[in-house]
Amino acid sequence: MSHLFKSSRRRFALAAAIACAAFTAPAYADSSSGTIGLLLNVTNACVVNGAASVQSNFGSLGSINFPDQPGIFGNVDGQLVGTLGALQVQCSPNATPVLLIGAGANDAAGARHMASNGTTVAYRLFSDAGRTTEITIGQQLPLGTATTAAITVPIYARVNSGGLVLPAGAYTDTVQVTLSW
C-alpha cells in the first residue's frame, strides 16, 4: 500500500513540475521598454438640478405656484420649486456660470404677465426672499466662481391684481432661462 502511495506522489510531483515549466515565462537575454500615452480633455460643464450629464435643453427647472386667490387681491408671493427644492446648478470648478432670465410668453411693455383667456395679470421675479431685488426681463444672474458644490439659485415671485377684479381662470406663463458658463 505504501508503494502505491509513493508512486502516486511521484506522478503528482512530476505532473506539477511539468505544469510549472509550461507556465514559467522564458528568460530573455535583452529587453526594451516604452510608454502608452493617454489623454482626456475635459471642458467646463454645468448640470441643472442634479442631472447625470450635460443637457443642451434642461427642460423645466420647476414651477412657481401661487396660492388660489379671489378675483381681487393684494401681494401674493411664490417661490420656484424644482426637483431638488430650489434651482441647483453644478459646474466644473473655477467655471463662472451665468443664468439669463429671459422673457415670458405673455410679456408686454417690459413687464411679465400671466394670461388666462385673453386676460393678463402682471407679476415680478426676484432674487431675494424680501422681494427687493427684481430680476428684469433679459437680466443675467452671475453665479460666482464654481466649486465642487452645487450653487443654489432661489427665485421668488410676486403677483398683485392691481386693484382690478380678474375673471376666474388658470393664469399661466413660461419664462425662458439660459445657463452659460
C-alpha positions in Angstrom: 0.0 0.0 0.0 2.8 2.4 0.8 4.4 1.6 -2.5 1.2 2.7 -4.3 1.1 5.9 -2.3 4.7 6.7 -3.1 4.1 6.0 -6.8 1.1 8.3 -6.8 3.0 11.0 -5.1 5.8 10.8 -7.6 3.4 11.0 -10.5 1.7 14.1 -8.9 5.1 15.7 -8.3 6.1 15.0 -11.9 2.8 16.4 -13.3 3.2 19.5 -11.1 6.8 20.1 -12.3 5.6 19.8 -16.0 2.8 22.2 -15.4 5.1 24.8 -13.7 7.5 24.5 -16.5 4.8 25.1 -19.1 3.6 28.3 -17.3 7.0 29.8 -16.5 8.0 32.7 -18.6 11.1 32.1 -20.7 14.2 34.0 -19.8 15.1 36.7 -22.3 18.6 37.9 -23.0 17.6 41.5 -23.8 14.6 43.8 -23.3 13.3 47.2 -24.2 10.6 49.3 -22.8 8.2 52.1 -24.0 5.2 54.0 -22.8 1.5 54.3 -23.5 0.1 57.8 -23.7 -3.4 58.6 -22.5 -5.3 61.8 -23.0 -8.6 63.1 -21.8 -9.6 66.7 -22.5 -12.2 67.9 -20.0 -14.0 71.1 -20.8 -16.1 73.2 -18.3 -19.6 71.9 -17.9 -22.7 72.6 -15.9 -25.7 70.5 -14.9 -29.0 71.6 -13.5 -31.0 70.0 -10.7 -28.7 67.0 -10.2 -28.7 65.8 -13.8 -26.2 63.0 -14.6 -25.0 64.6 -17.8 -24.9 68.0 -19.6 -28.1 68.7 -21.4 -28.5 71.1 -24.3 -32.1 71.6 -23.2 -32.7 71.0 -19.5 -36.5 71.3 -19.8 -38.5 72.6 -16.8 -36.5 73.9 -13.9 -39.5 73.8 -11.7 -42.5 76.0 -11.1 -43.9 78.8 -9.1 -47.4 78.1 -7.9 -49.2 80.9 -6.2 -51.9 80.0 -3.7 -55.5 80.3 -5.1 -56.9 83.8 -4.8 -60.3 85.5 -5.2 -60.8 87.9 -8.2 -59.2 90.9 -6.4 -56.1 90.5 -4.2 -53.0 92.3 -2.9 -49.5 91.0 -2.9 -49.3 87.2 -3.2 -45.9 85.6 -3.1 -44.5 82.4 -4.5 -41.1 80.7 -4.9 -39.5 78.5 -7.6 -39.7 74.8 -6.5 -37.8 72.2 -8.6 -37.0 68.6 -8.3 -34.4 69.4 -5.6 -36.3 72.2 -4.0 -34.6 75.4 -5.1 -32.8 75.5 -8.5 -29.4 73.8 -8.2 -26.6 74.4 -10.7 -23.4 72.4 -10.5 -20.4 73.3 -12.7 -16.8 72.4 -13.2 -14.6 74.1 -10.5 -13.5 77.6 -11.5 -16.2 77.9 -14.2 -18.2 81.2 -13.9 -21.8 80.3 -14.8 -24.4 82.9 -15.6 -28.2 82.5 -15.7 -30.1 84.6 -18.2 -33.7 85.0 -17.1 -35.5 85.8 -20.3 -38.9 86.8 -21.5 -42.1 85.1 -20.7 -44.7 84.1 -23.2 -47.0 87.0 -22.3 -44.6 89.9 -21.8 -45.9 93.3 -22.6 -44.4 96.8 -22.2 -41.3 95.4 -20.5 -43.3 93.5 -17.8 -44.0 89.9 -17.3 -47.7 88.8 -17.3 -49.6 85.6 -16.7 -52.6 85.1 -19.0 -56.0 83.3 -19.0 -58.5 83.5 -21.8 -57.2 86.9 -23.0 -56.9 88.5 -19.6 -53.5 89.2 -18.1 -52.1 90.0 -14.7 -48.6 91.3 -14.2 -46.1 89.6 -11.9 -42.4 90.1 -11.0 -39.5 87.8 -10.3 -36.9 88.5 -7.5 -33.6 87.1 -6.4 -34.2 87.6 -2.7 -36.8 86.5 -0.2 -37.6 90.1 0.7 -38.5 90.7 -2.9 -36.4 93.9 -3.1 -34.1 92.8 -6.0 -36.1 92.3 -9.1 -35.0 90.1 -11.9 -35.9 92.1 -15.0 -36.5 90.6 -18.5 -33.2 89.6 -20.0 -31.3 90.1 -16.8 -28.1 88.0 -16.3 -27.6 86.5 -12.8 -23.8 85.8 -12.3 -23.5 82.7 -10.0 -19.9 83.4 -9.0 -17.0 81.0 -9.4 -18.0 77.4 -9.2 -16.5 74.9 -6.7 -17.4 71.2 -6.5 -20.6 72.1 -4.6 -23.9 72.9 -6.2 -24.9 76.5 -6.4 -28.4 77.2 -5.1 -30.3 79.8 -7.1 -33.5 80.9 -5.3 -36.1 82.7 -7.5 -39.1 84.4 -5.9 -42.2 85.9 -7.4 -45.0 88.3 -6.5 -48.3 88.9 -8.2 -51.0 91.6 -7.4 -54.3 92.1 -9.1 -53.5 95.8 -9.1 -57.0 96.7 -7.7 -58.7 95.0 -10.6 -61.3 92.2 -10.3 -59.9 89.4 -12.5 -62.1 86.8 -14.2 -61.8 83.3 -12.8 -59.3 81.1 -14.6 -55.8 79.5 -14.5 -53.3 82.3 -15.3 -50.0 80.9 -16.6 -46.8 82.0 -18.2 -43.5 80.3 -19.1 -40.2 82.1 -18.7 -37.1 81.2 -20.8 -33.9 80.6 -18.8 -30.4 80.1 -20.4 -27.4 78.8 -18.5 -24.0 79.9 -19.8 -20.5 79.1 -18.5 
